[in-house]
Amino acid sequence: MSGLKDLFGEEVIGKGGSKVSVDSLAQNDLIGIYFSAHWCGPCRYFTPKLAEFYNKVKAAGKKFEVIFVSSDQDEASFNNYYGQMPWLTVGFGNDKGDSLSDRYEVTGIPTLVFVDKHGKEKDRDGRDRVDEDPNGFPWDLA
């Protein structure tokens, strides 16, 4: 589990500002790290598709989670955009987002990186996987 803590620290943030232990993420077979921002047109197009995918996968009982990493420029934009998402976040205005972005060499958004329950990278092209084969989860990645 230390792999996930290396990525996210001790806690991530759930809906309503609740703190979620990173240890609890280890129950998932696959975790998506979603790099996005409200000001990004392609992000605003992809986010509802990802939310639909996420809700469908979760309703099917699959062990999957997504963690949002914001590139928003102010907290109000972050809060507005995150309010449309059903998953977790690293929050706004901390260094977790920058370190994750650097680690996965994110050069454009939206980007969706999949890692396993140990924090090991499985795929950097999660956006394409969701777009091209939304019913193929977990795409033999877990």
N, C-alpha and C positions, 0 to 999 in steps of 0.2 A: 504494500500500500504506500510505501514511501515514495514511489514513483509519482503517484497522483499528488501527494503533498509537495513534491518538488515542483510540480506544475502550478498548483493552485494555492498552496499554503494550507492552513488548517481548516479554513471555512470558505464557502462560497455563499452567495446571497440568493434566497428564494423569493417568491412573490410576497409582496407586502413587507419586504425588508427582513424576513426571517433568516437566521443564520443556519446553514446546512453544513454539517460536518463532512469534510472531504472523505473521511473513512467510509461514509455511507455510499459513496460513488462506486466503491469496489464491488457492489452487488450487480453492476451493469456489465454486459458483455461488450458494449461499445459506447464510447462517449464522443460526442461531436463538440469541437471547439469552434464556435461560430464568430468570425471576425466580420463586423458590419457597422454601419452608421446610418442615422436617419437622413443625413444630407446626401447620401449615395443613392441615385436613381435605381441602378441594378439591384441594390440591396433591398430597397422598398418593394421591388418586384419579386425577389426571391424569398424574402422573409415569410410572406403568407403561404407560399408553397412549402417551405420548410416546416411551418407551424402545422399545416394540414398533414404532412408526412409524419411529423412528431406525434401528433394526436392519434393518428391511425396506428402507428407502431406501438405506442403505449397502450391503446385500447386492446390491441391484440395480445397484450401480456408480455411483449418483448422487453428485455432488460437493456434499456437505452436511455441516455440522458444527453442533453445539450447544454453547453455553458457559453453564454454570450460574452464576447470581448468587444467593447465599444470603441469606436474611433470618433465618437461624437465630440464636439468642441466645447459643449457646456452641459451642465448637469440637467437643465430643463429639457434639452433635446434628448439626452440619454433617458430620462424618466418617461418622456412621452413615447419614445420608440420602444423601450423595454416593456412598457405597459401593454403593448400589442403581442408580446411573446409569452408562451406558456412554460418556459424553461428557466434555468438558473443563470446567474451572471457572476462575474468576478467583481462587479461594481464599477463605479466611476471614480476617476481621479486617484488611482493608485498605480503602483509600478507593475502589478501583475500583468496587465494588458500589454505593456511594452515588452516585458520579458517573454511572454508567450508569442507575441508578434515576431520578435527577434529569433526566438528558438525555431519557429516554423517558417522563417524567411518570407513572411507575408508581404507581398509587394503590391497587392491590389485587393479590393473588397468588392463583393462578398467572397470570403474564403471559408470553407468548412473542412477542418482537419479531423480525422477520426483517430482516436487512441483506444487501446484496450484498458481493462480494469487495473492494469499495472502501470499505466501511463506510457506504454510503448506505442510509438506511432505506427498506425496501420495504413493510412491513406491520406494524402493531401488534397485529393480531388473529390471530396465529399459532395461538393455542389454539383459536379457532373453526375455523380452516382445517383443523387436524389432526382435530378432533372431527367436522366436517361432511363433509370430503372427504379422508380419509387416502390415497386413491389418486391424488389430483390433483396431487401434488408435481411441479414447483414452482409450480403455480397461475399460470403466466404472470407470475411475479414476478421471475425471474432476469434 
